[in-house]
């Protein structure tokens, strides 16, 4: 996440992201249902989340890097705001 997002926004995003289970699961966000995969890479220093809307076309993909200087969020070909809103709204359903 970029520095300008502010510490409070970063803390909320990281807390929501870290609360999500590793592996595959189903979830809901903003009135839509998704299949979601969250995985750790490079010993947890890099993390990936991919979500596909069930019965729809929405797609979320992000990489999160845990650097010594702080967390760095890199959405995959979509605005950072979209992935942040998604993670903050995502509720695990199965």
Helices and strands as residue ranges (DSSP letters): G 3-5, H 7-19, E 23-29, E 32-41, G 42-44, E 46-53, E 59-67, E 70-75, H 80-89, E 91-92
